[in-house]
């Protein structure tokens, strides 16, 4: 059976919405305060949470925004967000289904477009950024938070490999140079670039994706047999826990 990348994304995530809702990694993060401060400082009223997953960006920004659309390719994700928004009394959150590369929204509809831990699943990041540019108000902001690839091929190859073994819908963690290039060719200017570290507990990392035991064994073998420089950079411990780089990127039109 032939799968498109979009179909593979839906297949991988359709039964994991509650895993991502309850994930501490996704529910917490230093970037949330930065995002809320940005929204309040620039009076960004209408927000798109692009690739919303379990909806954590939407829940965080709804109290400081006029309206939030939680948007995701996977219907079960948006269903969970709609249910949670109602339970939390966040009446300004609505949901919609679709892809990042084809946004069904009007030109300049949003004051801010925020995407967090989603872009590494997209099949065409520049096309998505062109769409974001079109749907963003002239004085609007785009915020991108995602795991960062590495310009060192040894480090980068290790990261992309374990990501794909864990989750076959993974496309790529892009490097800083790639993100800056994507911003330039799609008409954005870079307002903020910051780096963060993300500590990942191995057991919860694979459990969240229902990664098969055979795949887990391959990842653990790669961790145990990788170069010392890789083990040191990603802070891999005996239990397989590790850390990755994360980019916090703010773009302006």
N, C-alpha and C positions, 0 to 999 in steps of 0.2 A: 504493500500500500504506500502510495506517495503522499507525503505531507508537505504542505507549504510551511514556511517558518511561522506564519501567524497561527496556522492550525496546530502546530507543535506547541506553541506557547499556551494556547487554550487547553490542549490535552494535558500539559504538564501541571497547569494551575487550577483546573476546574474543581478538583477535590481538596484543595489546600487553602481555601480562603480563611478558614478559622485558624489554621496554623500561622498565617501571616498576621491575622488580627491579634493573636495572642503572643506573637514573637517580641521578646524584649528588645532585640536588636532593631526591629522596625518601629517599636513604640517609643523608643528613647533615642536621644541624640542631641549633641550640642547645637546642631544646625537649626533646631526648632525655634530657639530663642532668637537666633539671627534672622530667620525668616519672618517671624512676627514683628521684630523691630523694623525690618525693611518695609513691611506692609504698612505699619503705623506711620513711619517717617515719611513715606511717599504717598500716603492716603490711597492705597491700592485697593479699590472696592470690590472688583469682580475678578474672581480667581478661578483658574483651571488647575486641578490636580491631575496631571497627565501620567497615566500608568499608576493609578491610585493604589492598586493592591488592596491591602486591608484597611486603607483609608486614614492612616495616621496623620498625614499632612492635612487632610480635610478637617479632622477633628481639632487639630491644633490651631488652624487659621480661621475657622468659622467664627469664633468669638470676636475677631478683630476685622472681619470682612463683611461686606454687604451680601454677597452671594458666592457660593462655591459649587463648581461642577466637578464631581468625582468621576473620572473617565478612565475606562480600562477595556482591554480587549476581551477579558474573561467575564462572562455574565455572572458567575457565582461570586466574583469579587465585588461587583457593584451591588449585588443583592445583599451581601453582608454589610456593606457601607450604608446602604439605605436603611437597613434594620438598626444598625448601631446609631446612626444619626437620629433616628426617631427615639430610640431608647435614651439617648443623651440629651434630648431636647434641642438638637441643633437643626432648627427648622429651615435654615438658609442653605442647607446642603441638598443638592439634587444629583442624580447619577445619569450617566449615559455610556453606551457601549461603542467602541470603535478602535481604530488603529492610530498610532502616532503619526504615520505617514500620510494620513488622509483625514484631517480634522473637519468634522461636519459643523463648523461654526462660522459666523460672519467675520468679515474683515474687521480688525481692531475691536473685537468683542471683549477682550480681557485686559485688565490692568496688570495682571501678573499670571504667568504660567510657571508652575512649579512641578518638577519631575524628580523623584527621589528613588534611587535603587530600581530604576526601570530601563534606562537607556541601553544597558548592556543586553537587553532582549530585542531591541529594535532591529529590523532588517535593513533599514536605510536611514542612518542618523542625519545626514545632510538634508534629505527630503523632509524629515520630521522638523528640522530646524527651520527650513523654508516655510513650512506650514505654521509653525509657532510665530515666526516673524510676521506672517500675514494676519494672524488672528490676534496679535498683540497691539494695544494702543500705542500711539507714537511715543508717549512718555512712560510706557510700561516697562516691566522688568521680567526677565526669565531667570529662574533659579534652577540649577542642575546640581544634584547630589548623587554621586555614584562611585562605586569601586573604581580605582584608577589602575590602568595598565602601566607598564614600565618600559622605558626606552632601552633598558638593558635586555637583550634577547634571552638570556638565560633565565632571568627573573620573570620576564613576561611569559615565556613559553610555559614555565611551571604553573603560573597562576591560571592562564587560559586553559591549560590541560585539566587541572583538577576541577575548575569551574564546569567544564563541559561534561566530564565524567559524572559529576554530581547531578547536573541538570542539562540534558541534551538540548534544551531550548535556549541555552546560553549562546549568545553570538560573540560578543567581545567586550572586554573591559578596555576602554580607550585610554591612551596616554594623554598627558597634559598637552604635548605638542599637537596631537590629533584634535583635541577639543578646541585649542586655540585656532587651528586651521579651519575646523568646521564653522566656528563663529565668524571668522573672517569671510569665508566664501558665501555665507548666508546673510551677510549684511549687518551683523551685530557688532557692537563694540563691547569690550570686556571691562566691566566695572569692578569686579572683585574676583580674585583667585586665592583660595585658602586651601590648605591641606589638613586633613584630619587622619587619625588612626582609628581603625575599627577592629576591636578584639572579638574573635569568633570562637565560641565553644564548639568543638568538632561534633559532638554527639547531637546537639540541637541543630547545628548547621545541616547535617545530613537527614535528621529526622523530619525537619521542616519540609523537605522535598520528597520524602519517602524513597530516598535513594536505596537501590537494591544492595543487599549484602555483598554481592560480587563486585559492584562498583566501589563500595566502601573499602573493600580489601585492596583494590587497585590504588585508590587514593592514599591509603595508609602505606602501601609499599613505595609509592612515589615519595611520600614524605620521609620515609626512613632511608631511602637510597639517593636522595637528592644531594647536590653539592653543599658543602658546609656554608658557603656564601648564601645559598637559597634558604637554608634552615635558619641562619642568623637573621637575614633580612625580614623574613615573614614570621620570625619569633615562634617557630614550630616547637612545641614541647612534646614530651613523651606520650601524652594522651591524644596528640594530633591537633590540639588547640593552636590557633595561629592568629596573626593580625594582617590586615591589608591597609593600603593607602586609600583614602577617600578624598575626592575633590568636592569643594564647595565653590561653585562658579555662578556669578551673577552677570547677566548680559543685558545690555540696553540697545534700543534701536538707534 
